[in-house]
């Protein structure tokens, strides 16, 4: 208990020191470790979890002071607990995706063929021969109205594509609005100034001491300070279906996006937002999609350059032959 009180005193004086005792990079690399390896790293670099609390200028008992200047400083140094949403697709992109439907492609081809045939006019001799073979002369009015069928098919395709794209766009807009509302309304229990308070998840910062219990979805990465039969479902990140038991002496590492299935406890927040494990995974997924797009663009440019080179070679060969 004396140690906890000392840590609280240390917190009150250290908040004015300016820089923290560990960097964002150190905390990110620490949260990538698990089990005995993580415990060894904590012991080697900070002594124990309380030593890490001292470096982060917080108290495992009283938490942060809650002063606005201190909270703003932590957001500036360690980031905010927000993961930027993926850039929404434009309406034109949704239209293009709707056009990729196989049935619509078949209808488009059929409409184009129908329009082409409707505007085709054979020579007079062939027309008379076809008319006599058919037992009569083709109705000119019917021939002139032949384009209507192809145009009707194309119009139907356009209507289907626009309706599909609009539905997808409105659904995505509603989903983003709902997600934003949930993020704003969702709150989590943290200890600040020795009192347990409920704050929006986006306001959680590195150094906060959060209280976790059964049913909670962890909003950030952290290290267990105190636990009571705590079991976590990490299947959303690791794919493991078995619940992982978290203890101070075996595996104290807690990851954002995982669910508390049993027990309760306290954790020291060590990474938030884009710097948490969930944020890093989202960033990698977004980067891989961007890389795929870049690769396609690069391939198209390479192909275009290759065609230009071949064309130049052919033109040069033709000029040499003329000479």
C-alpha positions in Angstrom: 0.0 0.0 0.0 2.9 2.3 0.8 4.2 1.7 -2.7 0.9 2.7 -4.2 0.8 5.9 -2.2 4.3 6.7 -3.3 3.3 6.2 -6.9 0.5 8.6 -6.4 2.8 11.2 -5.0 5.2 10.6 -7.9 2.4 11.1 -10.3 1.4 14.5 -8.9 5.0 15.9 -9.2 6.0 14.2 -12.4 3.1 15.5 -14.4 5.0 18.8 -14.7 8.3 17.3 -15.9 7.3 17.6 -19.6 8.6 14.5 -21.4 7.6 10.9 -20.5 10.0 8.2 -19.5 9.2 6.0 -22.6 8.5 6.7 -26.2 5.6 5.7 -28.4 7.9 3.3 -30.3 8.9 1.6 -27.0 5.2 1.0 -26.1 4.3 -0.2 -29.5 7.1 -2.7 -29.5 6.2 -3.8 -26.0 2.6 -4.5 -27.0 3.8 -6.9 -29.7 5.1 -9.3 -27.1 3.2 -12.0 -25.3 3.5 -14.1 -22.2 6.9 -14.7 -20.6 8.6 -12.6 -23.3 6.5 -9.6 -22.4 7.0 -10.0 -18.7 10.8 -10.3 -19.3 10.8 -7.1 -21.4 8.8 -5.2 -18.7 11.2 -6.4 -16.0 14.2 -5.5 -18.1 13.1 -2.0 -19.2 10.9 -0.8 -16.3 11.4 -3.1 -13.4 7.7 -3.9 -13.1 4.3 -2.5 -14.1 4.5 0.1 -11.3 7.8 1.2 -12.8 6.1 1.7 -16.2 3.3 3.7 -14.4 6.0 5.9 -13.0 7.5 6.4 -16.4 4.1 7.3 -17.8 3.5 9.7 -14.8 0.4 7.9 -13.6 -0.7 6.0 -10.5 -2.0 2.4 -10.5 -4.3 3.5 -7.7 -5.3 7.1 -8.4 -4.8 7.1 -12.2 -4.2 10.3 -14.0 -4.8 13.7 -12.5 -7.4 14.5 -15.2 -5.9 18.0 -15.8 -6.8 19.2 -19.4 -3.2 20.2 -20.1 -1.9 16.7 -19.2 -4.6 15.0 -21.3 -3.8 17.2 -24.3 -0.1 16.5 -23.9 -0.7 12.7 -23.9 -2.9 13.0 -27.0 -0.2 14.9 -28.7 2.6 12.5 -27.8 0.9 9.1 -27.9 -2.1 9.9 -30.2 -5.9 9.8 -29.7 -8.0 6.8 -29.3 -9.5 7.1 -32.7 -9.0 4.9 -35.8 -9.8 6.9 -39.0 -12.5 5.2 -41.0 -11.8 3.9 -44.4 -12.4 6.4 -47.2 -16.0 5.9 -48.4 -16.6 4.8 -52.0 -17.9 7.4 -54.4 -21.2 7.0 -56.2 -19.4 6.4 -59.5 -17.3 3.6 -57.9 -20.5 2.0 -56.7 -22.0 2.3 -60.2 -18.9 0.6 -61.7 -19.1 -2.2 -59.1 -22.8 -2.7 -60.0 -21.9 -3.0 -63.7 -19.6 -6.0 -63.0 -22.6 -8.2 -62.5 -22.5 -11.1 -65.0 -26.2 -10.9 -65.8 -26.0 -7.2 -66.5 -23.0 -7.7 -68.7 -24.9 -10.3 -70.8 -27.8 -7.9 -71.2 -25.5 -5.1 -72.2 -23.9 -7.3 -74.9 -27.3 -8.4 -76.1 -28.6 -4.8 -76.3 -25.5 -3.6 -78.2 -25.9 -6.5 -80.7 -29.6 -5.8 -81.1 -29.0 -2.1 -81.7 -26.3 -2.9 -84.3 -28.6 -5.3 -86.2 -31.5 -2.8 -86.1 -29.4 -0.1 -87.9 -27.9 -2.5 -90.4 -29.5 -2.2 -93.9 -28.6 -4.8 -96.5 -28.3 -3.7 -100.2 -31.6 -3.5 -102.2 -31.0 -6.7 -104.2 -30.3 -8.7 -101.1 -33.3 -7.2 -99.4 -35.7 -8.2 -102.3 -34.2 -11.7 -102.3 -34.7 -12.0 -98.5 -38.3 -10.7 -98.9 -39.2 -13.1 -101.6 -37.6 -16.0 -99.7 -39.7 -15.1 -96.7 -42.9 -14.9 -98.7 -43.4 -11.2 -98.5 -41.8 -7.8 -98.3 -40.5 -6.6 -94.9 -42.5 -3.9 -93.3 -40.5 -0.7 -93.4 -42.1 0.6 -90.2 -41.2 -2.6 -88.3 -37.6 -2.3 -89.6 -37.3 1.3 -88.5 -38.6 0.5 -85.0 -36.2 -2.4 -84.5 -33.8 -0.3 -82.4 -36.5 0.1 -79.6 -35.8 -3.4 -78.3 -32.1 -2.8 -77.8 -32.7 0.6 -76.3 -35.2 -0.8 -73.9 -32.7 -3.4 -72.7 -30.0 -0.7 -72.2 -32.5 1.5 -70.3 -33.4 -1.4 -68.0 -29.7 -2.0 -67.3 -29.1 1.7 -66.5 -32.1 1.7 -64.1 -30.9 -1.4 -62.3 -27.4 -0.1 -62.0 -28.5 3.3 -60.6 -30.9 1.8 -58.1 -28.3 -0.7 -56.9 -25.6 1.9 -56.6 -28.0 4.3 -54.8 -29.0 1.6 -52.3 -25.4 0.7 -51.5 -24.5 4.4 -51.1 -27.4 5.0 -48.7 -26.6 1.9 -46.7 -23.0 2.9 -46.3 -24.0 6.4 -45.3 -26.4 5.1 -42.7 -23.8 2.6 -41.4 -21.2 5.3 -41.0 -23.6 7.5 -39.2 -24.6 4.7 -36.8 -20.9 3.8 -36.2 -20.1 7.4 -35.5 -23.0 7.7 -33.0 -22.0 4.5 -31.2 -18.4 5.7 -30.9 -19.6 9.0 -29.4 -22.0 7.4 -27.0 -19.9 4.5 -25.9 -18.3 5.1 -22.5 -15.7 3.3 -20.4 -14.8 3.3 -16.7 -11.4 4.9 -15.9 -9.7 6.1 -12.7 -8.8 9.8 -12.6 -7.9 11.7 -9.6 -8.7 8.7 -7.4 -12.3 8.5 -8.6 -13.9 6.1 -11.0 -15.6 8.0 -13.8 -17.2 7.2 -17.2 -15.7 8.9 -20.2 -16.2 8.5 -23.9 -13.9 5.8 -25.4 -12.3 8.5 -27.7 -11.1 10.4 -24.6 -9.0 7.5 -23.2 -5.3 8.3 -23.3 -2.1 6.5 -22.6 -1.5 6.3 -18.9 -5.2 5.9 -18.0 -6.0 3.2 -15.5 -9.2 1.5 -16.9 -11.5 -0.8 -15.0 -12.5 -3.9 -17.0 -15.3 -6.4 -16.3 -17.3 -9.2 -17.9 -18.8 -8.2 -21.2 -16.5 -5.3 -22.0 -15.0 -4.8 -25.4 -11.5 -3.4 -24.7 -11.1 0.0 -26.3 -7.3 0.1 -26.2 -4.1 -1.9 -25.6 -2.9 -2.2 -22.0 -1.1 -4.2 -19.3 -2.9 -5.9 -16.5 -2.4 -4.2 -13.1 -4.9 -6.2 -11.1 -7.0 -9.2 -12.1 -9.7 -11.5 -10.7 -10.1 -14.7 -12.7 -9.8 -12.7 -15.9 -10.4 -14.5 -19.2 -10.3 -12.8 -22.6 -11.6 -13.8 -26.0 -8.8 -12.9 -28.5 -10.4 -14.7 -31.5 -11.0 -11.4 -33.3 -7.3 -10.8 -33.5 -5.5 -14.1 -33.2 -8.2 -16.6 -34.4 -7.9 -18.7 -31.3 -11.3 -19.9 -30.1 -10.1 -20.8 -26.6 -10.4 -18.0 -23.9 -7.0 -16.8 -22.7 -6.5 -16.5 -19.0 -4.7 -13.2 -18.0 -2.6 -13.0 -14.9 0.2 -10.7 -13.7 2.8 -13.5 -13.6 1.9 -15.4 -16.9 0.4 -13.1 -19.5 -0.6 -9.5 -18.5 -1.0 -8.2 -22.1 -4.4 -7.0 -23.1 -5.3 -6.0 -26.6 -7.9 -3.7 -28.1 -10.9 -5.2 -29.9 -10.9 -8.3 -27.6 -13.8 -9.3 -25.3 -13.7 -9.9 -21.5 -15.5 -13.2 -21.1 -14.9 -13.8 -17.3 -13.7 -11.9 -14.3 -12.7 -8.3 -13.8 -9.6 -6.2 -13.2 -7.6 -3.0 -13.9 -5.3 -2.3 -16.8 -2.8 0.4 -17.6 -3.5 1.9 -21.1 -0.3 1.7 -23.2 -1.5 2.2 -26.8 -4.6 3.8 -28.3 -6.1 4.4 -31.7 -3.8 3.8 -34.7 -1.0 2.7 -32.4 -3.0 -0.1 -30.8 -2.9 -3.6 -32.3 -6.3 -3.2 -33.8 -5.2 0.1 -35.4 -2.0 -1.4 -36.7 -4.0 -4.3 -38.3 -6.5 -1.8 -39.9 -3.6 0.3 -41.2 -1.9 -2.8 -42.8 -5.2 -3.9 -44.4 -5.7 -0.4 -45.8 -2.0 -0.3 -47.0 -2.4 -3.7 -48.7 -5.5 -2.5 -50.7 -3.6 0.7 -51.7 -0.6 -1.4 -52.7 -2.9 -3.5 -54.9 -4.3 -0.4 -56.6 -0.8 0.9 -57.1 0.4 -2.4 -58.6 -2.5 -2.3 -61.1 -1.7 1.3 -62.1 2.0 0.3 -62.4 1.2 -2.7 -64.6 -1.0 -0.5 -66.8 1.7 2.1 -67.2 4.3 -0.6 -68.0 2.0 -2.1 -70.6 1.4 1.3 -72.1 5.2 2.0 -72.3 5.8 -1.4 -73.8 3.2 -0.8 -76.5 4.7 2.6 -77.3 8.2 1.1 -77.7 6.9 -1.6 -80.0 5.1 0.9 -82.1 8.2 3.1 -82.4 10.2 0.0 -83.4 7.6 -0.9 -86.1 7.6 2.7 -87.4 11.4 2.8 -87.5 11.5 -0.5 -89.4 8.9 0.8 -91.9 11.0 3.9 -92.5 14.1 1.9 -93.0 12.3 -0.3 -95.6 11.2 2.8 -97.5 14.8 4.1 -97.6 
